[in-house]
Amino acid sequence: MAPHKHRKSSCVSGLLLLAVFLSAAHPAPAQAKLSVHWEELTGADFIDGIKRSQGTCLLPFGILEKHGPHLPLGTDLLDVRYASLHAAEQEYTVVFPEYYFGQIFEARHEPGTVAYSREMQLALLQETTDEMARNGCKKVLIVNGHGGNNSLLPYFAQSQLAKPHDYVVYIFDERTPASGGPPKKTSVDQHAGESETSKMMIARPDLVHQDRAPSESGADQHRENLPDGVYTGIWWYARFPEHYAGEGSAATHELGEYQMNWWINSIVKSIAAIKADDVSLKLQNEFYEKSTHPLDTKQ
């Protein structure tokens, strides 16, 4: 009996060793990483993405306009998507596809500019956020990558109070740190200048033609003299008719790396705070309810 028992034990051991070998040779497939790109997700993965992001979605907002003589027309779009996608990978969020339907009337005289009517800008943005919310995005964070949207987006957010919505619109409108990092060489640095060119060196260095930057002037032309506090829509063209404000030739990879990392980290912090926000929607709903009978609202 003893020898037979020994042979049985050896057989079992051999089978176990074979199983281990086969397992090592053909490991179980690793779980696929969930993309942050809305357009890359399958229907089932999209549901998982919305759950994982806690109903928080990003809408990076760029534009198509001239950026001096040396940067691509889609600079704002490329930069804001680079920052947003990298932030979403750190603090998981579903990121809406390319969006560039903003305010850029001041560049209509330049080739490649796409300037939609004001009615279309607001209507399309409203329908876009409505559709995002219908698909589970109850917290929509618009990350602005274009200075020309600085008035449009706060107005859009404010207009959400005009009628009830079951979601909240948040705006993040910072692109450049106020201080820190490598010292800048220029004082005028508003459009396609030192900072913006430096960030494009990180997002899409293959599209930066820094050698062309000096071929046009990005200096303030001071062609309009009005008192402080007086605004006119032609102010930008009066000061920067070439749609270039700064010196792209002063840009550096080091400055771009610092500013882009700051931007990404700032978006990450915003996403985390918005995920944790359980107050805004409650207050918004309270406002909607009270706004239907203002005479009954306690003072």
C-alpha positions as CSV (number, residue, x, y, z in Angstrom):
1,M,0.0,0.0,0.0
2,A,2.8,2.4,0.8
3,P,4.4,2.5,-2.6
4,H,1.0,3.0,-4.3
5,K,0.3,5.9,-2.0
6,H,3.7,7.4,-2.9
7,R,3.0,7.2,-6.6
8,K,-0.4,8.9,-6.2
9,S,1.1,11.8,-4.2
10,S,3.8,12.2,-6.8
11,C,1.2,12.4,-9.6
12,V,-0.8,15.1,-7.7
13,S,2.4,17.1,-7.2
14,G,3.2,16.8,-10.8
15,L,-0.2,18.1,-11.9
16,L,0.1,21.0,-9.5
17,L,3.6,21.9,-10.9
18,L,2.2,21.7,-14.4
19,A,-0.7,24.0,-13.5
20,V,1.7,26.6,-12.0
21,F,3.9,26.4,-15.2
22,L,0.9,26.9,-17.5
23,S,-0.3,29.8,-15.3
24,A,3.1,31.5,-15.6
25,A,3.3,30.9,-19.3
26,H,-0.3,32.2,-19.9
27,P,-1.1,34.7,-17.2
28,A,-4.6,36.0,-16.8
29,P,-5.3,39.1,-18.9
30,A,-4.8,42.3,-16.9
31,Q,-7.9,44.4,-16.4
32,A,-8.0,47.1,-19.1
33,K,-7.4,50.6,-18.0
34,L,-10.5,52.8,-18.2
35,S,-9.9,55.6,-20.6
36,V,-10.7,59.2,-19.5
37,H,-11.7,60.0,-23.1
38,W,-15.5,60.1,-23.6
39,E,-15.2,59.1,-27.2
40,E,-12.9,56.1,-26.5
41,L,-15.3,54.4,-24.0
42,T,-17.7,51.7,-25.0
43,G,-21.3,52.0,-23.7
44,A,-20.6,49.6,-20.8
45,D,-17.3,51.3,-20.0
46,F,-19.0,54.7,-20.1
47,I,-21.3,53.6,-17.3
48,D,-18.3,52.4,-15.3
49,G,-16.6,55.7,-16.0
50,I,-19.5,57.8,-14.8
51,K,-19.7,55.8,-11.6
52,R,-16.0,56.0,-11.0
53,S,-16.0,59.8,-11.6
54,Q,-18.9,60.2,-9.3
55,G,-20.9,61.9,-12.0
56,T,-18.2,64.5,-12.5
57,C,-17.2,65.3,-16.1
58,L,-14.7,67.8,-17.7
59,L,-15.5,70.0,-20.7
60,P,-12.1,71.5,-21.8
61,F,-13.0,74.6,-23.8
62,G,-10.6,75.9,-26.5
63,I,-10.9,78.0,-29.7
64,L,-9.5,78.2,-33.2
65,E,-7.6,81.5,-33.8
66,K,-4.3,82.8,-34.8
67,H,-1.5,82.5,-32.2
68,G,1.2,84.8,-33.4
69,P,3.3,83.7,-36.4
70,H,4.7,80.6,-34.6
71,L,1.9,78.6,-32.9
72,P,-0.9,76.5,-34.3
73,L,-4.5,77.8,-34.6
74,G,-5.7,75.3,-32.0
75,T,-3.2,76.2,-29.3
76,D,-5.8,76.9,-26.7
77,L,-7.6,73.7,-27.5
78,L,-4.5,71.6,-27.5
79,D,-3.2,73.1,-24.3
80,V,-6.4,72.8,-22.3
81,R,-7.0,69.3,-23.4
82,Y,-3.4,68.3,-22.5
83,A,-3.9,69.7,-19.0
84,S,-7.4,68.3,-18.5
85,L,-6.6,64.8,-19.7
86,H,-3.5,64.5,-17.5
87,A,-5.5,65.8,-14.6
88,A,-8.4,63.4,-15.3
89,E,-5.9,60.5,-15.2
90,Q,-4.8,61.5,-11.7
91,E,-8.3,62.2,-10.4
92,Y,-10.5,60.0,-12.6
93,T,-13.0,62.0,-14.7
94,V,-14.7,61.5,-18.0
95,V,-13.4,64.2,-20.5
96,F,-15.7,65.5,-23.3
97,P,-14.3,65.5,-26.8
98,E,-12.8,68.6,-28.5
99,Y,-14.9,71.7,-28.0
100,Y,-13.9,75.0,-29.6
101,F,-17.3,76.9,-30.1
102,G,-16.5,80.0,-28.1
103,Q,-16.1,83.8,-28.4
104,I,-13.5,84.9,-30.8
105,F,-15.0,87.8,-32.8
106,E,-11.8,89.9,-32.2
107,A,-9.8,87.5,-34.5
108,R,-12.2,87.3,-37.5
109,H,-9.7,89.3,-39.6
110,E,-7.1,86.5,-39.2
111,P,-7.0,83.3,-41.4
112,G,-8.2,80.1,-39.8
113,T,-10.4,81.7,-37.2
114,V,-13.8,80.1,-36.6
115,A,-16.2,82.5,-34.9
116,Y,-19.7,81.2,-34.2
117,S,-22.6,83.6,-33.6
118,R,-23.3,84.6,-30.0
119,E,-26.7,82.8,-30.2
120,M,-25.0,79.6,-31.4
121,Q,-22.3,79.8,-28.7
122,L,-24.8,79.9,-25.8
123,A,-27.3,77.5,-27.4
124,L,-24.7,74.9,-28.3
125,L,-23.0,75.1,-24.9
126,Q,-26.4,74.7,-23.1
127,E,-27.3,71.7,-25.2
128,T,-23.9,70.2,-24.7
129,T,-24.0,70.5,-20.9
130,D,-27.7,69.3,-20.9
131,E,-26.7,66.2,-22.9
132,M,-23.7,65.6,-20.6
133,A,-26.1,65.7,-17.6
134,R,-28.6,63.4,-19.4
135,N,-25.8,60.9,-19.6
136,G,-25.0,61.1,-15.9
137,C,-22.7,64.1,-15.6
138,K,-24.4,65.9,-12.8
139,K,-21.3,67.9,-12.1
140,V,-19.9,69.6,-15.3
141,L,-16.6,71.3,-14.9
142,I,-15.8,73.6,-17.8
143,V,-12.0,74.2,-18.0
144,N,-11.4,77.3,-19.9
145,G,-8.3,77.4,-22.2
146,H,-9.1,80.7,-24.0
147,G,-9.0,84.2,-22.6
148,G,-11.8,85.4,-25.0
149,N,-14.2,83.2,-23.0
150,N,-13.6,85.0,-19.7
151,S,-16.9,86.9,-19.9
152,L,-18.9,84.2,-21.8
153,L,-18.4,81.4,-19.3
154,P,-19.3,83.2,-16.0
155,Y,-22.4,84.5,-17.8
156,F,-23.3,81.0,-18.9
157,A,-22.9,79.7,-15.4
158,Q,-25.0,82.5,-14.0
159,S,-27.7,81.8,-16.7
160,Q,-28.2,78.3,-15.3
161,L,-30.3,80.0,-12.6
162,A,-32.9,81.1,-15.2
163,K,-34.7,77.7,-15.1
164,P,-34.2,74.4,-13.2
165,H,-31.4,72.1,-14.1
166,D,-30.6,68.8,-12.3
167,Y,-26.9,69.4,-12.6
168,V,-24.3,72.1,-11.6
169,V,-22.0,73.9,-14.0
170,Y,-18.6,74.8,-12.5
171,I,-16.0,77.0,-14.2
172,F,-12.2,76.7,-13.8
173,D,-10.6,79.7,-15.5
174,E,-7.0,79.8,-14.4
175,R,-4.2,78.9,-16.8
176,T,-1.0,80.5,-15.5
177,P,0.3,80.8,-11.9
178,A,0.6,84.3,-10.5
179,S,4.1,83.6,-9.3
180,G,6.8,81.0,-8.9
181,G,8.8,79.0,-11.3
182,P,11.6,80.1,-13.7
183,P,11.7,84.0,-13.9
184,K,10.0,85.4,-17.0
185,K,11.9,87.6,-19.4
186,T,9.0,89.6,-20.7
187,S,6.4,92.0,-19.3
188,V,3.8,91.8,-22.1
189,D,2.7,88.1,-22.0
190,Q,-0.9,87.8,-23.0
191,H,-1.3,85.9,-26.2
192,A,1.2,83.6,-28.0
193,G,3.8,85.1,-25.8
194,E,6.4,83.6,-23.4
195,S,4.0,81.6,-21.2
196,E,1.7,80.3,-23.9
197,T,4.5,79.3,-26.2
198,S,6.3,77.6,-23.3
199,K,3.2,75.5,-22.4
200,M,2.9,74.5,-26.1
201,M,6.5,73.2,-25.9
202,I,5.1,70.7,-23.4
203,A,1.7,69.9,-25.0
204,R,2.8,69.8,-28.7
205,P,6.4,70.7,-29.2
206,D,6.2,69.5,-32.8
207,L,3.8,72.4,-33.6
208,V,6.0,75.2,-32.1
209,H,7.9,77.2,-34.7
210,Q,9.9,79.4,-32.3
211,D,12.2,80.7,-35.0
212,R,9.2,82.4,-36.6
213,A,8.2,84.3,-33.4
214,P,10.3,87.4,-34.1
215,S,8.8,87.9,-37.6
216,E,5.8,89.9,-36.2
217,S,5.5,92.4,-33.4
218,G,3.6,91.4,-30.3
219,A,4.0,94.8,-28.7
220,D,1.1,96.9,-27.5
221,Q,0.2,99.5,-30.2
222,H,-1.7,101.8,-27.9
223,R,-4.0,102.9,-30.7
224,E,-7.0,103.8,-28.4
225,N,-6.9,106.3,-25.6
226,L,-9.9,106.0,-23.3
227,P,-10.2,106.5,-19.5
228,D,-9.9,103.5,-17.2
229,G,-13.2,101.8,-16.7
230,V,-14.4,102.5,-20.2
231,Y,-14.8,99.3,-22.3
232,T,-15.2,98.8,-26.1
233,G,-15.1,95.6,-28.1
234,I,-12.4,96.9,-30.4
235,W,-9.9,97.3,-27.5
236,W,-7.9,94.1,-28.4
237,Y,-7.6,95.0,-32.1
238,A,-6.6,98.5,-31.1
239,R,-3.7,97.2,-29.0
240,F,-2.7,94.0,-30.7
241,P,-3.8,94.1,-34.4
242,E,-1.6,91.1,-35.4
243,H,-3.4,89.0,-32.7
244,Y,-0.1,88.6,-31.0
245,A,0.7,90.0,-27.5
246,G,4.2,89.1,-26.2
247,E,7.4,87.5,-27.3
248,G,7.2,83.9,-28.2
249,S,10.9,83.8,-28.8
250,A,11.5,84.1,-25.0
251,A,9.7,80.8,-24.2
252,T,11.6,78.0,-22.5
253,H,10.8,74.3,-21.9
254,E,11.5,74.9,-18.2
255,L,8.9,77.6,-17.9
256,G,6.4,75.5,-19.8
257,E,6.9,72.5,-17.6
258,Y,6.4,74.5,-14.5
259,Q,3.3,76.2,-15.7
260,M,1.7,73.1,-17.2
261,N,2.3,71.1,-14.0
262,W,0.8,73.9,-12.0
263,W,-2.2,73.9,-14.3
264,I,-2.7,70.1,-14.2
265,N,-2.4,70.1,-10.4
266,S,-4.9,72.9,-10.1
267,I,-7.4,71.0,-12.2
268,V,-6.8,67.9,-10.1
269,K,-7.6,69.8,-6.9
270,S,-10.7,71.3,-8.5
271,I,-12.0,67.9,-9.6
272,A,-11.5,66.5,-6.1
273,A,-13.3,69.4,-4.5
274,I,-16.2,69.2,-7.0
275,K,-16.5,65.4,-6.4
276,A,-16.8,66.2,-2.6
277,D,-19.3,69.0,-3.1
278,D,-22.7,68.0,-1.8
279,V,-23.9,71.6,-1.2
280,S,-24.2,73.4,-4.6
281,L,-26.9,71.2,-6.1
282,K,-29.0,71.4,-2.9
283,L,-28.7,75.2,-2.8
284,Q,-29.5,75.4,-6.5
285,N,-32.6,73.3,-6.0
286,E,-33.6,75.4,-3.0
287,F,-33.2,78.6,-5.2
288,Y,-35.3,77.1,-8.0
289,E,-38.1,76.3,-5.5
290,K,-38.0,79.7,-3.9
291,S,-37.9,81.6,-7.2
292,T,-41.3,80.2,-8.1
293,H,-42.9,82.2,-5.3
294,P,-40.7,85.1,-4.4
295,L,-43.3,86.9,-2.3
296,D,-43.3,83.9,0.1
297,T,-39.5,83.9,0.5
298,K,-38.5,84.9,4.0
299,Q,-36.3,88.0,4.2
